[in-house]
Amino acid sequence: MDIKVIAFDADDTLWVNEPYFQDTEKKFCSLLEEFMPQHTLSRELLKIEIENLALYGYGIKGYILSMIETALKVTDNNIPIEAIDKIIGYGKELLNEPIELLDDVEEVLKSLQGHYRVVVATKGDLLDQERKLKKSGLNHYFHHIEIMSEKKEADYLKLLRHLDIQAEEFLMIGNSLKSDVIPVLNIGGHAIHVPFHTTWAHEHVETKLEHENFRHVGRLREVLELTLQ
C-alpha cells in the first residue's frame, strides 16, 4: 500500500458513543411506555430519526428533536409538558457524557505519527464533535480534522481534494462498513474495519465484503501490523 494519509472515524472507533445513545433511548421508552410498548416505541423513534436526517443531520441535537417529535406523535399531542422537559434533560445529559477512549487508541495514534499524515474523518454535529475531540485530548495527533455532514463517495472525494492526495494513497479506519468502508473502497481507497460491540441500526449492512483494498481486524492495535512494515 502506497498510503500517505490514514483517517480515523471518531465515534465508536476512537471513543465510546453508541452505548450512551442506547441508554438514553431506554430512558425515553420507559418514560412513554404507558402510551406504547417500549420495543414499538424504539422502532418509531428510529423511523423518525431516519426521516429527519435530511433536515437535522447526525448528532445529539437532531436526536433530541426526534425524541420530542416521537413523543408528540405517540401521545397524539397529549404529552405533559413535564415529560418534554425530561426529554430535553436526557439530551443535555447525553451532550455532557464523559469521553471514554477505546483500547489501544493512544498507542496506535502515537505509533503512526511521523509515518503518515493522520486525520479524523467523522460525521455529526459540528459543535458536538469539536467538543468531544477537545475533551478527548487527542487533537495533537491529527494533521487535519474533517467533520462531515455525510460520509458518501462525494464527501470522501472532497476530503481527498483538500488533502491533495489520490484515492489509492488514502486509508480509512472505522467501525461502520456503511460509512467508513464501502464508500472509500468505491472510490479506489483503502479501508480497515474495526468492529465495535454495538452499532446504530441505521449503520447496519447485510453484506460479506471481499475487496483487495479491504482488511478486517479484531482490535485497533492490529492496524499497526498492517501499516508499519
N, C-alpha and C positions, 0 to 999 in steps of 0.2 A: 504494500500500500504506500503510495506517494502522498501521505497525508501532511497537510500544513496546519489545518485548524481542526481542533476537537471541540465540539459543542456538547454541553450538558443540558438536559431538561432539569427543571428545579423541583417542582412538587412531586414527591414520592420517588425521586431519583437522588436528590441531594438531601432532602429533609422530609419528615412526615407531613402529610396533608390530608389525604382521603379519610383516614380514621376520624379526624376531627369533624369532617362533614357528616360522617355516618352517625357519630354521637349526637350531633345537632338534629339530624333527621329523626332519630329515635325520640328525642325530647319533643319535637314538633308533632310527631304522630301520636305520642302519648297525650299531648295537650288536647288533641281533637278527636280522640278515639270514641267519644260519645256520639259523634256525628258520622263516623265512617271507620270500619276496621283498619287497623294500622297498616297491614300489607296492601290494602286497596289504596289507602291514602298515600303510601310511599310511591306507588305506581302513578298516581295522579300528579304528585309533585314532580316526578321525573318527566312526565309528559309536558307539563307546563314549563319546566326548566328548559327543555329542548326547544320548545316553541319560542321561548324568549331569548335564545342565544343570539339571534339576528338583531334583536333590539338592545340587549344589555351586554352581550359578550360574556366571557367567562369571568368568574370571580365571586367574592362573597357578597358584594352589594347587589348584584343581579340575583343571587341566591336568596337574599332576604326578600326582595321584591316578589320572587316566585313563590316563596312560602306564604307571603301575605295574600297574593292572588289566589293561591290554592285554598287557603283558609276561607276567604270570602266565597269562593265557588262552592266548596263542600258544605258550607253552613247557610247557603242561599242568602248571603249578606247579613246574616244574623249573629255573627261572631261578636262577643263582648269586646269593648274597647280595651279591657284589661288583657285579653288574650293577644291582641295586636301588639300591645306594649311588651308582652312576654316574648313574642316572636322577634321583635326588634332587638330585645335584650339578648336573645340567642345569637343573633347575627353579630352583635358587638362582642360577645364572648368569643365567637369564632375569630373575629379580627384580632383579638388580643391573646390568642393561644401562643404558647412558647414555641420557639423554633427548636426542634429536636433533629439534629443531624443523623443521618443514617450511617451504618457501619462503613468504615473504610474511606469515607468521603475526603477527609483532610489528607490522609496518606496518599490517595490517588492524585488529588489536585497538586499536592506538593511535588510528587514524583514526575508529573507531566510538565511542570513549569520548566522552561528552558529548552524543552524538546519540541514543543508545539505552541501555537497560539491557542490558548484555552478560553472559550467563551461560554456564556449562558444563552440558551435559546429556549425561552419558556413563553407560554401563553397565559393570559389572565388580565386582571385589572392592574393598570399601571401603578397606582399608589400602593395597592396591596402587595404586589410583587417587589416593589422597591423597598417597602417596609420590611418584608421577610428577608430580603438579601442583606439589608443593613443589620438586622438582628442576628443573622446567621454568622456574621464575622468572616464571611468567605470572599468579600468583594476584591481583596487584594490579589486573589489568584487569577482574576479574569482580565483578559485583554479587552474584551467588549461584552456588554450585556444587552441582549435584544429581547424586549418584552413584546410579544406578538399578539394580535387580536385573534389570529388563527394560525394553524400550522399545516398548511397545504402546500402543494408544489410551488405555486406562485410566491408564497411567503418565504419559502426557503431560497428560491431563486433571487429574490430581492436581497436577502441576507448575504448570499454569495457575492452579489454585485458590490454590496457595501464592503465586504471583506476583501474584495479584489482577488478572488480565487476561482478555480474551476470546480465543478461538482466532484470530480474524482479526487480532489485534494481536501475534501470535507468529510469528517466523520461525526455522526450524531449518536449520542448515547442517551437512552431514556427508558422509561418503564412502559410506555404505551406504543404498541405496534401501530395503532391507527394514526397517532400524531407524530411520533418520534422516528418511526422506522419506514413504513410504507411510502410516504411521500418523498423521503430522502432517496430511497432506492429508485423510485420512479424518475428522478431527475439525474440519476447517474452517480449519486454519492454513496457513501458507506454508512452502515448503521450497526450498532450493538444494542441488543435488547437486554436490559437488566430488570427482571420482573420484581414487582412489589406484591406483598401478600394479598392486597385488596386493590381493586380498580373500579373507578366510577363506571356505572353501567353503560354510559354513552360512549366510553372508550373501548368497549369490548369489540373484538373482531373474531369471527369464526374462520380461521384460515391456518393452514400449515404452510409456513413460509420457508421457501427454499430459494436462495439467491447467492450468487458468488460474492457479493459485497456485504452479506449479512452474517452476523455472528450472534449467538445467544450465550450469555454467561449466567452462572448461578448467583454470583455476588460481584459487587463492584470491583473488588481488588483484582479479579481475573482480567479486567480491562488492561492492566499493566503488562500481562503476559502477551497480549495481542498488539500492544503499541510500542513497547520498549524492548526491541530485539536488535 
